[in-house]
Amino acid sequence: MPANTDRHESAVARYFEAWNAAEPEELAKAVAAAWAADGGYTDPLADVSGHEQITAVIAAAHEQFPGFAFRLLGAVDGHHDTARFSWELVSQADGSAPVAGFDVITLDADGRIRSVLGFLDRVPAGA
């Protein structure tokens, strides 16, 4: 099955759909589509599990950075049930990207996210 890379790219696409979902109902559906029911998300600012807590972390990021969207930087690199990729948080207004990072995800047998380990490479001063 040569769709292994497609599997990783598909999971990452769903991940960004969740992070960029604007409405609460859309966000809840996107998180449920991207993560396994017991999936987790860990970065320097959060360590949560389950759809409700992941949804809350994403909603808080939207509150902190209104008018911004997450964008993939470069290609998704994956093997087995693991993938890594870089991203940035981009202002819809002026194209600036004050936040950038690098995530490693693991997938379950259905291609949904079991865990995210996130790293922040660039953050605004005072954040």
Secondary structure by P-SEA (a helix, b strand, c coil): ccaaaaaaaaaaaaaaaaaacccaaaaaaaaaacccccccccccccccccaaaaaaaaaaaaaacccbbbbbccccccccccccbbbbbbbcccccccccbbbbbbbcccccccccccccccccccc
